[in-house]
Amino acid sequence: MTVTQADRAAAAKNGGRRLRWPHYLLIAAGLLMLLSLVRTLDGANDLTSSGTVGAALRLAVPIFLAGLGGLWSERSGVINIGLEGMMILGTWAGAWAGYQWGPWVGVAVGILGGALGGLLHAIATVTFGVDHIVSGVAINILGLGLTQFLAGMLFATEEAKALGGGERQSPPVDSISTLTVPILSGGEVFGWKSPDVLGSIEKHHWFFVSDLAGILRGVTSDVSALTAVALLLIPLSFFVLWRTSFGLRVRSCGEDPYAAESLGVSVYRMKYAAVIISGGLSGMAGAFLVTVAANSYQDGQTNGRGFIGLAAMIFGNWRPGGLTAGSLLFGYTDAMNLRGGGSSVHALLLFTAILLIGAAVWQAVRAGRLRPDAATDAARRAVRRAYIASGTALVSALALLTWFLLSETVPGELVSFTPHLITLLVLALFSQRLRMPAANGVRFRKGEAR
């Protein structure tokens, strides 16, 4: 069975319907309308402000890049929990090169640093057959220890200290330039101060229109050039993995490497390529942290973003579009927390409760449709799971609604935990629709029988 046929079989298993871009646009419009309604009822204007959206985008990019690295690796059948260590290598390498030769050179060297981590992971797992989890943990430990040693050796010299370096931080790195779309989002063009159309609409706080203007202004005002590059990787990764022969070979290794080998695919080569690309993307995420999010390397800078990227990848069902949505969810809640949005997140309780009620109804309807055909044990288990998911969603919705009615704000500690909670709910409610590559984590030996 080819990968394309496997995708079609999975779609048929999930009801025979596959969402396309018009469906996603309708879903996005419906969610925005619901968010606008909640914002209007609760007066939480920060929910869709351009400042919140811009901060969410900056915070989401390193998570997205790490998750995209995980997607490339796991689509080839190699589990990569070493993304955190590869990100750490990218932060150090990007800062080391960036303060000497400029931010873009820092980005390139950061990608190279992460790719070297990916190469090491590929050698261990693909060539020597080391357990993928063990190798990933080793990469994380190695990345942290190596960068701490190198930082103490190279950033604590007299020359580096004179520029602001130290044992736990690098000298400052110049920030990458930002982009603003004139007329729509203001800015200056050759000394001419451009009007800010979206900003003026946002200030009126009109229902839906101002919310849409705030979101559009957030993604078109003071956006880093590296952020624009990261956004371009979304369609590029989808095109390469799902529309090219190279991508088909990579995905075939993640679905059935022995069948791919019998068809002439160089499984080792495809796995190596995918894992090295995975490391390079993680290194790019690390370089983003030292050239955009901050202007220097600091010890502990990644703060678990590699693991959050893995969660976003699972949230997105191992696809670039879903991964993007999961990354934005994490970035959005982090932005709300940083901007002191306890009251705004309080409004999100109502928003989430309404979504969970919708999920409960959908799962109940799905169980009702499956019930007449529940003649086998597998079908009866599917019906039972749908009813359990519906009940879980309904109970969670009632709990959030009660919380919303009995409180006026949300503690900051719970705000930062929100994306993790939502990820757990997605895994619980929609686990039957999540499908990782069939041979993910399988040890492959060339010429061996299955």
C-alpha positions in Angstrom: 0.0 0.0 0.0 1.4 3.4 -0.9 1.3 6.3 1.5 -1.4 8.0 -0.6 -3.6 4.9 -0.4 -2.9 4.8 3.4 -4.0 8.4 3.8 -7.2 7.6 1.8 -7.8 4.6 4.0 -7.4 6.7 7.1 -9.8 9.3 5.8 -12.4 6.6 5.0 -11.9 5.2 8.6 -12.7 8.7 10.0 -15.9 9.0 8.1 -14.9 9.4 4.5 -14.7 13.2 4.7 -11.6 15.2 4.4 -11.6 18.9 5.2 -10.2 21.3 2.6 -9.2 24.9 2.6 -12.7 26.3 2.2 -13.8 24.3 5.2 -10.8 25.6 7.3 -11.6 29.2 6.3 -15.3 28.7 7.4 -14.1 27.2 10.7 -11.7 30.1 11.3 -14.4 32.6 10.5 -16.8 30.9 12.9 -14.2 30.8 15.7 -13.4 34.4 15.2 -17.1 35.3 15.4 -17.4 33.4 18.6 -14.3 35.0 20.0 -15.6 38.4 19.0 -18.9 37.6 20.8 -17.1 36.6 24.0 -14.9 39.7 23.8 -18.0 41.9 23.4 -19.9 40.3 26.3 -16.9 40.3 28.7 -15.2 43.6 27.6 -11.9 41.8 27.2 -10.5 43.8 24.3 -7.0 42.3 24.7 -8.4 39.0 23.3 -8.0 40.2 19.7 -5.8 43.2 20.0 -2.9 43.6 17.5 -0.4 43.7 20.4 -1.6 40.3 21.7 -1.6 38.8 18.2 1.9 40.2 17.4 3.3 38.8 20.7 1.6 35.5 20.1 3.2 35.2 16.7 6.7 35.9 18.1 6.2 33.4 20.9 4.7 30.7 18.5 7.4 30.7 15.9 10.2 28.9 17.9 7.6 26.3 19.1 6.4 25.9 15.5 9.9 25.5 14.1 10.7 22.8 16.7 7.4 21.1 16.1 8.1 21.2 12.3 11.4 19.6 12.9 9.7 16.8 14.9 7.2 16.4 12.0 10.0 15.9 9.5 11.7 13.3 11.6 8.6 11.4 12.7 7.2 11.3 9.1 10.4 9.3 8.3 9.7 7.0 11.2 12.3 8.4 13.7 11.0 9.7 17.0 12.9 12.8 17.9 12.5 14.0 21.5 16.0 15.5 21.2 14.5 18.7 19.7 15.2 20.6 22.9 18.9 19.7 22.8 19.1 20.7 19.1 17.4 24.0 19.9 20.0 24.6 22.7 22.8 24.0 20.2 21.1 26.4 17.8 20.9 29.2 20.4 24.6 28.9 21.3 25.8 28.6 17.7 23.5 31.4 16.6 24.7 33.8 19.3 28.4 32.9 18.8 28.3 33.6 15.1 25.7 36.4 15.4 27.6 38.8 17.7 30.7 38.5 15.5 29.3 38.5 11.9 25.7 39.6 12.1 22.3 38.1 12.9 21.7 36.4 9.5 25.1 34.6 9.8 24.0 33.7 13.3 20.8 32.1 11.9 22.7 30.1 9.3 25.2 28.8 11.9 22.4 28.1 14.3 20.7 25.9 11.7 24.1 24.2 11.2 24.4 23.6 14.9 21.0 22.0 15.2 21.6 19.9 12.0 24.8 18.5 13.7 22.6 17.4 16.6 20.2 15.8 14.1 23.1 14.1 12.4 24.2 12.6 15.7 20.6 11.4 16.4 20.5 9.8 13.0 23.8 8.0 13.4 22.6 6.6 16.7 19.1 5.6 15.7 19.4 4.8 12.0 22.8 3.3 11.7 23.4 1.7 15.1 19.7 1.0 16.0 19.8 2.8 19.4 16.3 3.2 20.9 14.9 6.5 19.7 13.9 7.7 23.1 17.3 6.9 24.7 19.1 8.7 21.9 16.8 11.8 22.2 17.3 12.1 25.9 21.1 11.8 25.3 20.9 14.6 22.8 19.1 16.8 25.3 21.7 16.2 28.0 24.6 16.6 25.6 23.2 19.9 24.1 22.8 21.4 27.6 26.1 20.3 28.9 28.1 21.2 25.8 26.7 24.7 25.4 27.3 25.5 29.1 30.9 24.4 28.6 31.4 26.3 25.4 29.7 29.4 26.8 32.0 29.4 29.8 35.0 29.0 27.5 34.2 31.4 24.7 31.8 34.0 26.2 33.8 34.6 29.3 37.0 35.7 27.6 38.2 39.3 28.2 37.2 40.3 24.7 33.7 38.9 25.0 33.3 40.3 28.5 34.2 43.7 27.2 31.2 43.4 24.8 28.8 42.2 27.5 29.4 38.5 27.6 29.8 36.1 30.5 29.8 32.5 31.6 26.1 32.2 31.1 25.3 34.7 28.4 26.8 35.9 25.1 27.5 39.4 24.0 24.5 41.2 22.4 23.5 40.2 18.9 22.0 42.7 16.5 18.2 42.1 16.0 16.9 41.1 12.6 15.0 43.9 10.9 11.2 44.0 11.0 8.6 44.5 8.3 5.4 46.6 8.3 2.9 46.7 5.5 2.3 50.4 4.7 -1.1 52.0 4.6 -2.6 48.9 6.3 -0.5 49.0 9.4 1.3 52.3 9.4 5.1 52.7 9.5 7.3 54.9 7.5 8.3 54.6 3.8 11.3 56.8 2.8 10.4 59.3 5.5 6.7 59.4 4.7 4.5 58.4 7.6 2.0 56.0 6.3 -1.7 55.9 7.5 -2.7 53.0 9.8 -6.1 51.8 8.4 -6.3 48.6 10.4 -5.2 50.4 13.6 -8.0 53.0 13.3 -10.6 50.3 12.7 -9.3 48.2 15.7 -9.7 51.2 18.1 -13.5 51.4 17.5 -13.9 47.8 19.0 -16.7 47.0 16.5 -18.1 43.5 16.6 -16.1 41.1 14.4 -14.7 43.9 12.1 -12.4 45.4 14.7 -11.4 41.9 15.8 -10.4 40.9 12.3 -8.6 44.3 11.9 -6.6 43.6 15.1 -5.6 40.2 14.0 -4.5 41.4 10.5 -2.6 44.3 12.0 -0.8 41.9 14.4 0.5 39.9 11.6 1.4 42.8 9.3 3.0 45.3 11.8 6.6 45.0 13.1 7.0 41.4 11.9 10.5 40.1 11.9 11.9 39.0 8.6 12.8 35.6 10.1 9.2 35.2 11.2 8.2 35.7 7.5 10.7 33.0 6.5 9.2 30.7 9.2 5.7 31.3 7.9 6.8 30.4 4.4 8.0 27.0 5.7 4.3 26.0 6.3 3.3 25.7 2.6 6.9 24.7 1.6 6.9 21.7 4.0 3.4 20.6 2.9 4.5 20.8 -0.8 7.7 18.9 -0.3 6.3 16.2 1.9 2.9 15.7 0.1 3.5 16.8 -3.5 7.1 15.6 -4.4 8.6 12.2 -4.9 11.2 13.0 -2.2 8.4 13.7 0.3 6.7 10.5 -0.8 9.8 8.5 -0.1 10.3 10.1 3.3 6.7 9.3 4.3 6.9 5.8 3.0 9.8 5.1 5.3 7.6 6.3 8.2 4.7 4.1 7.1 6.4 0.8 6.0 10.2 1.0 5.6 10.4 -2.7 4.4 7.8 -2.1 1.7 9.7 1.1 0.7 13.0 -0.8 0.5 11.4 -3.4 -1.7 10.4 -0.6 -4.1 14.0 0.7 -4.3 13.8 3.5 -1.8 17.1 4.1 0.1 15.5 4.0 3.5 18.7 4.9 5.4 19.3 7.9 3.2 15.7 9.2 3.5 15.8 8.8 7.3 19.2 10.6 7.5 17.9 13.5 5.4 14.7 13.9 7.4 16.4 13.8 10.8 19.1 16.3 9.7 16.4 18.6 8.3 14.6 18.1 11.7 17.8 19.2 13.5 18.3 22.2 11.2 14.7 23.4 11.8 15.2 23.1 15.6 18.5 25.0 15.3 16.6 27.7 13.4 14.2 27.9 16.3 17.1 28.3 18.7 18.6 31.0 16.5 15.2 32.8 16.5 15.4 33.1 20.2 18.8 34.9 20.1 18.1 37.2 17.1 14.4 38.0 17.4 12.9 37.0 20.8 16.0 38.3 22.7 19.3 39.8 21.6 21.7 37.3 23.2 22.3 33.7 24.3 21.3 32.9 27.9 21.6 29.7 29.8 18.2 27.9 29.9 16.8 30.1 27.2 14.8 27.4 25.4 12.7 26.8 28.5 11.2 23.5 27.3 10.0 24.8 23.9 11.3 21.7 22.2 9.0 19.5 24.2 6.1 22.0 23.7 6.8 21.7 19.9 6.3 18.0 20.2 3.0 18.5 21.9 2.0 21.0 19.2 2.9 18.4 16.5 0.7 15.7 18.1 -2.1 18.3 18.5 -1.8 19.0 14.8 -2.0 15.3 13.8 1.5 15.3 12.3 0.5 17.8 9.6 1.9 21.4 9.0 -1.4 23.1 9.2 -2.5 21.5 12.5 1.0 22.1 13.9 0.6 25.8 13.1 -2.7 25.9 14.9 -1.2 24.2 17.9 1.8 26.5 18.0 -0.4 29.6 17.8 -2.5 28.2 20.7 0.6 27.9 22.9 2.0 31.3 21.7 -1.4 33.0 22.3 -1.8 31.9 25.9 1.8 32.8 26.6 1.2 36.2 25.1 -1.9 36.7 27.3 0.1 35.7 30.4 3.0 38.1 29.5 0.6 41.0 28.9 -1.0 40.5 32.3 -4.2 39.1 30.7 -5.7 37.3 33.7 -9.0 39.1 33.0 -8.8 38.4 29.3 -8.1 34.7 29.9 -11.2 34.7 32.1 -13.2 35.4 29.0 -11.5 32.5 27.3 -13.1 30.2 29.9 -16.5 31.0 28.3 -15.0 30.6 24.8 -13.6 27.2 25.7 -16.7 26.1 27.4 -18.8 26.8 24.3 -16.4 24.9 22.1 -16.5 21.9 24.5 -20.3 21.9 24.4 -20.1 21.8 20.6 -17.5 19.0 20.8 -19.8 17.1 23.2 -22.8 17.4 20.8 -20.7 16.4 17.8 -19.3 13.3 19.6 -22.9 12.3 20.7 -24.2 12.7 17.1 -21.2 10.6 15.9 -21.9 7.9 18.4 -25.6 7.8 17.3 -24.5 7.4 13.7 -22.1 4.6 14.5 -24.5 2.7 16.8 -26.7 1.1 14.1 -23.6 -0.5 12.6 -22.1 -1.6 15.9 -22.2 -5.3 15.1 -18.5 -6.1 15.9 -16.5 -5.6 19.0 -14.4 -2.9 17.3 -17.5 -0.9 16.3 -19.0 -1.2 19.8 -15.7 0.1 21.2 -15.8 3.0 18.8 -19.3 3.9 20.0 -18.3 3.6 23.6 -15.3 5.9 23.1 -17.5 8.4 21.4 -19.9 8.5 24.3 -17.1 8.8 26.8 -15.5 11.6 24.8 -18.9 13.4 24.7 -19.4 13.0 28.5 -15.8 14.2 29.2 -16.4 17.3 27.0 -19.7 18.1 28.6 -18.3 17.8 32.2 -15.3 19.9 31.3 -17.6 22.5 29.7 -19.8 22.7 32.8 -16.7 23.0 35.1 -15.3 25.9 33.0 -18.7 27.6 32.8 -19.0 27.4 36.6 -15.5 28.8 37.0 -16.4 31.7 34.6 -19.5 32.6 36.5 -17.9 32.4 40.0 -14.7 34.3 39.3 -13.5 37.5 37.7 -9.9 36.7 36.8 -7.5 33.7 36.3 -4.2 33.4 38.1 -1.1 33.7 35.9 0.1 30.2 36.8 -3.1 28.7 35.4 -2.8 30.9 32.3 0.6 29.4 31.4 -0.9 25.9 31.9 -3.8 26.5 29.6 -2.3 25.2 26.3 -1.2 22.0 28.0 -4.7 21.5 29.4 -6.2 22.1 26.0 -3.8 19.7 24.4 -4.8 17.0 26.9 -8.5 17.6 26.1 -7.8 17.3 22.3 -6.0 14.0 22.8 -8.8 12.8 25.0 -11.7 13.9 22.7 -10.2 13.3 19.3 -7.7 10.6 19.8 -9.5 8.3 17.3 -8.8 10.9 14.6 -5.1 11.3 15.4 -2.9 9.0 13.3 0.9 9.0 13.7 3.0 7.3 11.0 2.6 3.5 11.3 6.3 2.7 11.6 7.2 5.6 13.9 9.9 4.5 16.3 10.3 1.1 14.6 13.9 -0.2 14.4 14.8 -0.8 10.8 17.6 -3.1 9.7 18.3 -3.3 6.0 17.6 -6.8 4.5 16.0 -8.1 7.6 12.6 -9.8 7.6 9.7 -7.9 9.2 
